[in-house]
Amino acid sequence: MIARFALAATAAFAMTVSASAQRTDLTLGMVLEPPHLDPTAGAAAAIDEVVYANVFEGLTRIASDGAVQPGLAENWVISDDGLTYTFELREGVTFHDGTTLDAGDVVFSLDRARGEASVNAQKALFEPIESVEQMDELTVEITLSRPAGDFLYNMGWGDAVIVAPESAETNKENPVGTGPFRFAEWQKGAAVTLERFDGYWGEAPALEQVTIRFIPDPAAATAALLAGDVQAFPNLPTPESIPQFEADPRFEVVIGSTEGETILSTNNARAPFDDIRVRQAIAHAIDRQAIIDGAMFGLGTPIGSHFAPHHPAYMELVETYPYNPERARELLAEAGHGDGISATLKLPPPSYARRGGEVIAAQLREVGIDLEIIPVEWAQWLEQVFTNTDYDLTIVSHTEPNDIGIYAREDYYFNYDNDDFDAVIEELSVTAGEDARYELFRKAQQIIAEDAVNGYLFQLPKNGVWDARLEGLWENSPVQANDVTGVRWTE
């Protein structure tokens, strides 16, 4: 009897130890390494994929379903005319360096983002702001120059996170935020390590340490998952390996959606692409399904404009310029290029771009457009293509949410200029009603589709593969994020 009791007690103790020793670390894989870690000073999606919600927080935050939720502001009041937003900040919020968050930090952050010297990649988000005032220690009043129906949503972007004046200038290498994880280490070329921040104002995350490994080689990404060196790859770059993981009970495979419009970006200011007939020819020469099959192994949704198919205002515009190589040749001849065109195609590292570029080059070659493929690293792409617009054609996924307004930006890297489109975006910016906004979104989609501004290819899928014992990873990507704040091991 005593022996049985002792055995039972030992077993119970072992179970208790096992339960209390539940795993609290995670190694997560990403394809691209960010150029730095300050989301308020760079366009690279990889920055937000590391730090959004994990290290930095904004007044609001975007949840996994795309809904706007309270962030550092626990509530807010909007004036009847839609011009004044009064935010009440949470009490007891501290930055990772021990400084206390107050209304002055919000004033500093938003004035910095919208100021003349701002290097914020999404400075247009802050354009409606007329003034930001500290009312008391935890109250901020933001006055807009015009109503902005998406203002609360915009305040949830990574570009709008709140930073402290004490650490703002060093956030690129040593990010200091208010999130549940603090920056621990960056091994350049290898990984970033985050550690749980014990002083976090909200619910403590289950994970104590998160290592984000950068694995640009698709084969190496698959191998790392299979070997257990990486336990999660929220955006696996090898769609061809999905069936292998689906057949392996060790893994969970979740195919979700993203905000990533994958496009053949076109320099509309550079001849011969400044001629709409040439752009229309390219549109007719593109076989989207062949690109999806060849570059994405069948995973992806064809698009005909710069808008996500899961959005309620989406228009089906794929047939604006249906696949028709013969019509493409006719348009090139009409534009004076019957003898053909030679151009360059700069391709950044993601597999959708490198693989898709090969397919597109073959398709355009059939109609008389000969492309020289130039592989570039991500830093080169940002400098040459995005910043200096030194390119003919390129392929990239635009993963910012609801970003059709970029086509109205002066000197944006497409170099597109259309007064009618600009007027639609201007009206959209002052329209708050959902039905009216959706109608304007549809008009905008129609204009850029008909102008063949870019070659609209497909909506990037979110090929999530992770250890089946993990829960809490996002199925979809309404914003650029690998939010691990709710991730835990189930056994």
Buried (B, 14 or more C-beta within 10 A) or exposed (E): EEEEEEEEEEEEEEEEEEEEEEBBEBBBBBBBBBBBBBBBBBBBBBBBBBBBBBBBBBBBBBBBEBEBEBBBBBEBEBEEEBBBBBBBBBEEBBBBEEBBBBBBBBBBBBBBBBEEEBEBBBBBBBEBBEEBEBEEEBBBBBBBEEBBBBBBBBBBBBBBBBBBEBBBEEBBEEBBBBBBBBBEEBEEEBBBBBBBBEEBBBEEBBBBBBBBBBBBBBEBBBBBBBEEEBBBBBBBBBBBBBEBBEEEEEBBBBBBBBBBBBBBBBBBBBEBBEBBBBBBBBBBBBBBEBBBBBBBBEBBBBBBBBBBBBBEBBBEBBEBBEBBBEBBBBBBBBBEBEEEBEBBBBBBBBBBBBBBBBBBBEBBEEBBBEBEBBBBEBEBBBBBBBEEBBBBBBBBBBBBBBBBBBBBBEEBBBBBBBEEBBEBBBBBBBBEEEEEBBBBBBBBBBBBBBBBBBBBBBBBBBBBBBBEBBBBBBEBBBBBBBBBBBBBBEE
